[in-house]
Amino acid sequence: LSPVCLGSLRRAAKIDEREQRPKLRKSVIARKNSKSVLKTLGEGKLSLLSFKAEEVARGLCHLDFLKFRLIDPRELLNQKWKKKENQETTPNVLEMIKQFNKVCKWTISTILRATDLKDRTRTIGRFIKICMELHKLRNFNSLNAMYSAMNSTSIYRLKRAWEGLKPKYKKLFSETLKQLFSNNQNQKEKVPTAWPLV
């Protein structure tokens, strides 16, 4: 290749590299935000409403995956986690169960800590949005935990807060999520068999 051609190729490579840098930085920042978003919730003036539903959902996926990847398939045999020696035989399954309970309790406490009716309604709506993001990401562990929390007596009885929700959020909760977790062959009809139920 002539010096002129080589110079043109180098300039083109530098231009392409400059164009890619903002995209790379943006993706790295997004990953960092997803991993750290749950650590900063509740600190100072930050609250659930300070973060996008997508970021919270990705943060939950990251936390769930850290637990899920450690589970040995043999821990799932014969429901060992229900037996007396479960601490020795199924430690990672128990950690996954703890993670489910943490998300459930966190959802309930966050809604109940809302300062007024408007804030509580917005918080419930944000959790429903997070649920739909979790559904897109196929994270049924945290999704089920949140849905169970919002179906609990302490949250479901907040009639005035639920009445203030936008119609689309009411429909997502009462139809989409309710149908997803229905006992009527929901896993067979709604969940692709290629995806493991986390």
Salt bridges, closest charged atoms under 4 A:
GLU17 OE2 - ARG21 NH2 3.05
GLU54 OE2 - ARG58 NE 3.34
ASP72 OD2 - ARG74 NH2 2.93
GLU95 OE1 - LYS67 NZ 3.27
GLU95 OE2 - LYS98 NZ 3.57
GLU133 OE2 - LYS136 NZ 3.60
